[in-house]
Amino acid sequence: MKTRKIFNASNVFGTIAFFDLLIAIPGTVEENPLLTVALVAVFAICVYLAMKEDGKIR
């Protein structure tokens, strides 16, 4: 099934982290510093889970 190869957990977490880093975080830096910190935490968690899913970390 091709959809499993496209929509696996690693790709989903990586996509969330990518859009969080490029779109969400820069847009909130000046307006709401607490939201920026929360988005950085979401980015870090998504990167960690994507790497764990790929088997790069234990």
Gaussian input, Z-matrix of N, CA and C with variables (Angstrom, degrees):
# hf/3-21g

backbone

0 1
 N
 C     1     B1
 C     2     B2     1     A1
 N     3     B3     2     A2     1     D1
 C     4     B4     3     A3     2     D2
 C     5     B5     4     A4     3     D3
 N     6     B6     5     A5     4     D4
 C     7     B7     6     A6     5     D5
 C     8     B8     7     A7     6     D6
 N     9     B9     8     A8     7     D7
 C    10    B10     9     A9     8     D8
 C    11    B11    10    A10     9     D9
 N    12    B12    11    A11    10    D10
 C    13    B13    12    A12    11    D11
 C    14    B14    13    A13    12    D12
 N    15    B15    14    A14    13    D13
 C    16    B16    15    A15    14    D14
 C    17    B17    16    A16    15    D15
 N    18    B18    17    A17    16    D16
 C    19    B19    18    A18    17    D17
 C    20    B20    19    A19    18    D18
 N    21    B21    20    A20    19    D19
 C    22    B22    21    A21    20    D20
 C    23    B23    22    A22    21    D21
 N    24    B24    23    A23    22    D22
 C    25    B25    24    A24    23    D23
 C    26    B26    25    A25    24    D24
 N    27    B27    26    A26    25    D25
 C    28    B28    27    A27    26    D26
 C    29    B29    28    A28    27    D27
 N    30    B30    29    A29    28    D28
 C    31    B31    30    A30    29    D29
 C    32    B32    31    A31    30    D30
 N    33    B33    32    A32    31    D31
 C    34    B34    33    A33    32    D32
 C    35    B35    34    A34    33    D33
 N    36    B36    35    A35    34    D34
 C    37    B37    36    A36    35    D35
 C    38    B38    37    A37    36    D36
 N    39    B39    38    A38    37    D37
 C    40    B40    39    A39    38    D38
 C    41    B41    40    A40    39    D39
 N    42    B42    41    A41    40    D40
 C    43    B43    42    A42    41    D41
 C    44    B44    43    A43    42    D42
 N    45    B45    44    A44    43    D43
 C    46    B46    45    A45    44    D44
 C    47    B47    46    A46    45    D45
 N    48    B48    47    A47    46    D46
 C    49    B49    48    A48    47    D47
 C    50    B50    49    A49    48    D48
 N    51    B51    50    A50    49    D49
 C    52    B52    51    A51    50    D50
 C    53    B53    52    A52    51    D51
 N    54    B54    53    A53    52    D52
 C    55    B55    54    A54    53    D53
 C    56    B56    55    A55    54    D54
 N    57    B57    56    A56    55    D55
 C    58    B58    57    A57    56    D56
 C    59    B59    58    A58    57    D57
 N    60    B60    59    A59    58    D58
 C    61    B61    60    A60    59    D59
 C    62    B62    61    A61    60    D60
 N    63    B63    62    A62    61    D61
 C    64    B64    63    A63    62    D62
 C    65    B65    64    A64    63    D63
 N    66    B66    65    A65    64    D64
 C    67    B67    66    A66    65    D65
 C    68    B68    67    A67    66    D66
 N    69    B69    68    A68    67    D67
 C    70    B70    69    A69    68    D68
 C    71    B71    70    A70    69    D69
 N    72    B72    71    A71    70    D70
 C    73    B73    72    A72    71    D71
 C    74    B74    73    A73    72    D72
 N    75    B75    74    A74    73    D73
 C    76    B76    75    A75    74    D74
 C    77    B77    76    A76    75    D75
 N    78    B78    77    A77    76    D76
 C    79    B79    78    A78    77    D77
 C    80    B80    79    A79    78    D78
 N    81    B81    80    A80    79    D79
 C    82    B82    81    A81    80    D80
 C    83    B83    82    A82    81    D81
 N    84    B84    83    A83    82    D82
 C    85    B85    84    A84    83    D83
 C    86    B86    85    A85    84    D84
 N    87    B87    86    A86    85    D85
 C    88    B88    87    A87    86    D86
 C    89    B89    88    A88    87    D87
 N    90    B90    89    A89    88    D88
 C    91    B91    90    A90    89    D89
 C    92    B92    91    A91    90    D90
 N    93    B93    92    A92    91    D91
 C    94    B94    93    A93    92    D92
 C    95    B95    94    A94    93    D93
 N    96    B96    95    A95    94    D94
 C    97    B97    96    A96    95    D95
 C    98    B98    97    A97    96    D96
 N    99    B99    98    A98    97    D97
 C   100   B100    99    A99    98    D98
 C   101   B101   100   A100    99    D99
 N   102   B102   101   A101   100   D100
 C   103   B103   102   A102   101   D101
 C   104   B104   103   A103   102   D102
 N   105   B105   104   A104   103   D103
 C   106   B106   105   A105   104   D104
 C   107   B107   106   A106   105   D105
 N   108   B108   107   A107   106   D106
 C   109   B109   108   A108   107   D107
 C   110   B110   109   A109   108   D108
 N   111   B111   110   A110   109   D109
 C   112   B112   111   A111   110   D110
 C   113   B113   112   A112   111   D111
 N   114   B114   113   A113   112   D112
 C   115   B115   114   A114   113   D113
 C   116   B116   115   A115   114   D114
 N   117   B117   116   A116   115   D115
 C   118   B118   117   A117   116   D116
 C   119   B119   118   A118   117   D117
 N   120   B120   119   A119   118   D118
 C   121   B121   120   A120   119   D119
 C   122   B122   121   A121   120   D120
 N   123   B123   122   A122   121   D121
 C   124   B124   123   A123   122   D122
 C   125   B125   124   A124   123   D123
 N   126   B126   125   A125   124   D124
 C   127   B127   126   A126   125   D125
 C   128   B128   127   A127   126   D126
 N   129   B129   128   A128   127   D127
 C   130   B130   129   A129   128   D128
 C   131   B131   130   A130   129   D129
 N   132   B132   131   A131   130   D130
 C   133   B133   132   A132   131   D131
 C   134   B134   133   A133   132   D132
 N   135   B135   134   A134   133   D133
 C   136   B136   135   A135   134   D134
 C   137   B137   136   A136   135   D135
 N   138   B138   137   A137   136   D136
 C   139   B139   138   A138   137   D137
 C   140   B140   139   A139   138   D138
 N   141   B141   140   A140   139   D139
 C   142   B142   141   A141   140   D140
 C   143   B143   142   A142   141   D141
 N   144   B144   143   A143   142   D142
 C   145   B145   144   A144   143   D143
 C   146   B146   145   A145   144   D144
 N   147   B147   146   A146   145   D145
 C   148   B148   147   A147   146   D146
 C   149   B149   148   A148   147   D147
 N   150   B150   149   A149   148   D148
 C   151   B151   150   A150   149   D149
 C   152   B152   151   A151   150   D150
 N   153   B153   152   A152   151   D151
 C   154   B154   153   A153   152   D152
 C   155   B155   154   A154   153   D153
 N   156   B156   155   A155   154   D154
 C   157   B157   156   A156   155   D155
 C   158   B158   157   A157   156   D156
 N   159   B159   158   A158   157   D157
 C   160   B160   159   A159   158   D158
 C   161   B161   160   A160   159   D159
 N   162   B162   161   A161   160   D160
 C   163   B163   162   A162   161   D161
 C   164   B164   163   A163   162   D162
 N   165   B165   164   A164   163   D163
 C   166   B166   165   A165   164   D164
 C   167   B167   166   A166   165   D165
 N   168   B168   167   A167   166   D166
 C   169   B169   168   A168   167   D167
 C   170   B170   169   A169   168   D168
 N   171   B171   170   A170   169   D169
 C   172   B172   171   A171   170   D170
 C   173   B173   172   A172   171   D171

   B1=1.4441
   B2=1.5336
   B3=1.2995
   B4=1.4575
   B5=1.5252
   B6=1.3192
   B7=1.4647
   B8=1.5229
   B9=1.3150
   B10=1.4606
   B11=1.5237
   B12=1.3194
   B13=1.4553
   B14=1.5263
   B15=1.3225
   B16=1.4616
   B17=1.5253
   B18=1.3251
   B19=1.4635
   B20=1.5245
   B21=1.3280
   B22=1.4551
   B23=1.5257
   B24=1.3117
   B25=1.4600
   B26=1.5310
   B27=1.3059
   B28=1.4620
   B29=1.5243
   B30=1.3262
   B31=1.4650
   B32=1.5252
   B33=1.3164
   B34=1.4650
   B35=1.5187
   B36=1.3407
   B37=1.4645
   B38=1.5265
   B39=1.3177
   B40=1.4594
   B41=1.5096
   B42=1.3245
   B43=1.4620
   B44=1.5195
   B45=1.3271
   B46=1.4676
   B47=1.5189
   B48=1.3238
   B49=1.4633
   B50=1.5258
   B51=1.3194
   B52=1.4655
   B53=1.5220
   B54=1.3410
   B55=1.4571
   B56=1.5207
   B57=1.3221
   B58=1.4552
   B59=1.5285
   B60=1.3116
   B61=1.4617
   B62=1.5341
   B63=1.3220
   B64=1.4584
   B65=1.5267
   B66=1.3188
   B67=1.4596
   B68=1.5239
   B69=1.3134
   B70=1.4565
   B71=1.5355
   B72=1.3073
   B73=1.4694
   B74=1.5330
   B75=1.3432
   B76=1.4690
   B77=1.5250
   B78=1.3129
   B79=1.4551
   B80=1.5137
   B81=1.3241
   B82=1.4675
   B83=1.5225
   B84=1.3056
   B85=1.4698
   B86=1.5231
   B87=1.3065
   B88=1.4643
   B89=1.5216
   B90=1.3276
   B91=1.4556
   B92=1.5221
   B93=1.3194
   B94=1.4514
   B95=1.5318
   B96=1.3356
   B97=1.4627
   B98=1.5302
   B99=1.3261
   B100=1.4659
   B101=1.5292
   B102=1.3192
   B103=1.4586
   B104=1.5210
   B105=1.3143
   B106=1.4625
   B107=1.5225
   B108=1.3179
   B109=1.4669
   B110=1.5276
   B111=1.3252
   B112=1.4605
   B113=1.5348
   B114=1.3289
   B115=1.4579
   B116=1.5216
   B117=1.3133
   B118=1.4604
   B119=1.5276
   B120=1.3272
   B121=1.4598
   B122=1.5303
   B123=1.3355
   B124=1.4668
   B125=1.5220
   B126=1.3196
   B127=1.4595
   B128=1.5258
   B129=1.3245
   B130=1.4650
   B131=1.5318
   B132=1.3044
   B133=1.4657
   B134=1.5282
   B135=1.3246
   B136=1.4665
   B137=1.5261
   B138=1.3100
   B139=1.4635
   B140=1.5228
   B141=1.3216
   B142=1.4614
   B143=1.5300
   B144=1.3375
   B145=1.4603
   B146=1.5310
   B147=1.3218
   B148=1.4677
   B149=1.5215
   B150=1.3225
   B151=1.4604
   B152=1.5221
   B153=1.3125
   B154=1.4610
   B155=1.5231
   B156=1.3215
   B157=1.4593
   B158=1.5219
   B159=1.3314
   B160=1.4610
   B161=1.5239
   B162=1.3188
   B163=1.4481
   B164=1.5264
   B165=1.3244
   B166=1.4709
   B167=1.5209
   B168=1.3270
   B169=1.4628
   B170=1.5183
   B171=1.3068
   B172=1.4680
   B173=1.4519
   A1=109.42
   A2=117.43
   A3=120.95
   A4=113.38
   A5=117.85
   A6=118.80
   A7=111.50
   A8=117.88
   A9=119.51
   A10=110.60
   A11=117.21
   A12=120.40
   A13=111.19
   A14=117.22
   A15=120.51
   A16=110.67
   A17=116.99
   A18=121.19
   A19=112.28
   A20=117.35
   A21=118.26
   A22=109.50
   A23=117.05
   A24=121.61
   A25=111.83
   A26=117.39
   A27=120.38
   A28=111.34
   A29=117.31
   A30=120.94
   A31=111.75
   A32=116.89
   A33=120.26
   A34=110.46
   A35=117.42
   A36=120.30
   A37=111.16
   A38=117.26
   A39=120.50
   A40=112.74
   A41=117.22
   A42=121.19
   A43=111.43
   A44=117.00
   A45=120.50
   A46=110.27
   A47=117.36
   A48=120.99
   A49=111.13
   A50=117.19
   A51=121.63
   A52=111.40
   A53=117.04
   A54=120.05
   A55=112.05
   A56=116.83
   A57=120.76
   A58=110.52
   A59=115.66
   A60=120.26
   A61=112.03
   A62=117.48
   A63=119.94
   A64=114.78
   A65=117.72
   A66=120.44
   A67=112.51
   A68=116.84
   A69=120.62
   A70=113.29
   A71=117.38
   A72=119.67
   A73=112.33
   A74=120.13
   A75=117.93
   A76=114.01
   A77=117.66
   A78=120.73
   A79=114.14
   A80=117.43
   A81=120.18
   A82=114.04
   A83=118.57
   A84=120.96
   A85=112.24
   A86=117.39
   A87=119.84
   A88=112.74
   A89=117.63
   A90=120.70
   A91=113.96
   A92=117.67
   A93=120.77
   A94=110.02
   A95=117.41
   A96=119.77
   A97=113.85
   A98=118.69
   A99=120.22
   A100=111.13
   A101=116.71
   A102=120.07
   A103=110.28
   A104=117.22
   A105=120.99
   A106=110.59
   A107=117.09
   A108=120.98
   A109=110.15
   A110=116.89
   A111=120.60
   A112=111.05
   A113=117.25
   A114=120.42
   A115=112.08
   A116=117.79
   A117=120.82
   A118=109.59
   A119=117.15
   A120=120.68
   A121=110.98
   A122=117.35
   A123=121.02
   A124=109.83
   A125=117.09
   A126=121.41
   A127=110.92
   A128=116.62
   A129=120.49
   A130=111.27
   A131=117.03
   A132=120.59
   A133=110.64
   A134=117.13
   A135=120.30
   A136=111.81
   A137=117.69
   A138=120.87
   A139=109.89
   A140=116.78
   A141=120.74
   A142=111.30
   A143=116.90
   A144=120.31
   A145=112.04
   A146=117.39
   A147=120.48
   A148=110.62
   A149=117.05
   A150=120.06
   A151=111.45
   A152=116.94
   A153=121.25
   A154=110.06
   A155=117.48
   A156=121.74
   A157=111.33
   A158=117.23
   A159=121.34
   A160=112.68
   A161=117.14
   A162=121.11
   A163=113.46
   A164=117.50
   A165=120.91
   A166=111.43
   A167=117.46
   A168=121.76
   A169=108.74
   A170=116.01
   A171=119.39
   A172=110.70
   D1=121.75
   D2=-175.95
   D3=-71.84
   D4=-28.83
   D5=-178.42
   D6=-66.52
   D7=-29.11
   D8=176.71
   D9=-67.66
   D10=-34.57
   D11=179.18
   D12=-72.19
   D13=-31.83
   D14=-178.44
   D15=-82.84
   D16=-45.59
   D17=-174.74
   D18=-103.12
   D19=48.88
   D20=173.74
   D21=-83.14
   D22=166.40
   D23=-173.23
   D24=-60.93
   D25=-37.76
   D26=-179.20
   D27=-62.44
   D28=-44.02
   D29=179.27
   D30=-67.17
   D31=-38.98
   D32=179.94
   D33=-65.50
   D34=-47.51
   D35=179.25
   D36=-64.27
   D37=-39.08
   D38=177.81
   D39=-64.38
   D40=-39.67
   D41=178.29
   D42=-66.89
   D43=-42.45
   D44=176.93
   D45=-60.69
   D46=-45.07
   D47=-179.96
   D48=-64.09
   D49=-40.69
   D50=-179.68
   D51=-61.98
   D52=-50.59
   D53=-179.58
   D54=-68.50
   D55=-32.31
   D56=176.29
   D57=-63.54
   D58=-42.30
   D59=-178.27
   D60=-71.71
   D61=-40.09
   D62=-174.49
   D63=-86.28
   D64=-32.47
   D65=-172.50
   D66=-109.93
   D67=-54.00
   D68=-169.78
   D69=-73.37
   D70=-48.53
   D71=-175.21
   D72=-64.39
   D73=-49.04
   D74=179.47
   D75=-62.08
   D76=-29.08
   D77=-179.22
   D78=-73.83
   D79=-19.68
   D80=-175.90
   D81=-107.87
   D82=-2.27
   D83=-173.74
   D84=-58.56
   D85=-49.00
   D86=-175.74
   D87=-82.70
   D88=-31.10
   D89=-173.41
   D90=-82.04
   D91=-44.18
   D92=-172.57
   D93=-144.23
   D94=95.33
   D95=-177.00
   D96=-64.77
   D97=-31.51
   D98=179.78
   D99=-69.03
   D100=-38.46
   D101=176.33
   D102=-65.99
   D103=-35.69
   D104=177.36
   D105=-62.05
   D106=-43.61
   D107=178.35
   D108=-63.25
   D109=-41.58
   D110=178.89
   D111=-64.18
   D112=-40.00
   D113=178.97
   D114=-69.13
   D115=-34.20
   D116=175.02
   D117=-65.13
   D118=-38.75
   D119=176.99
   D120=-64.88
   D121=-41.59
   D122=176.79
   D123=-62.11
   D124=-41.83
   D125=177.32
   D126=-59.23
   D127=-47.81
   D128=-178.22
   D129=-63.83
   D130=-41.26
   D131=179.85
   D132=-65.89
   D133=-43.00
   D134=179.50
   D135=-64.73
   D136=-39.66
   D137=177.74
   D138=-65.31
   D139=-42.98
   D140=178.60
   D141=-61.07
   D142=-46.59
   D143=-178.93
   D144=-67.27
   D145=-36.07
   D146=177.25
   D147=-65.82
   D148=-43.00
   D149=178.38
   D150=-66.29
   D151=-38.79
   D152=178.75
   D153=-65.76
   D154=-39.15
   D155=179.73
   D156=-66.93
   D157=-33.68
   D158=178.18
   D159=-77.69
   D160=-13.03
   D161=-179.59
   D162=86.30
   D163=16.18
   D164=-179.37
   D165=-78.35
   D166=-25.68
   D167=176.49
   D168=-132.17
   D169=159.23
   D170=-178.80
   D171=-94.30

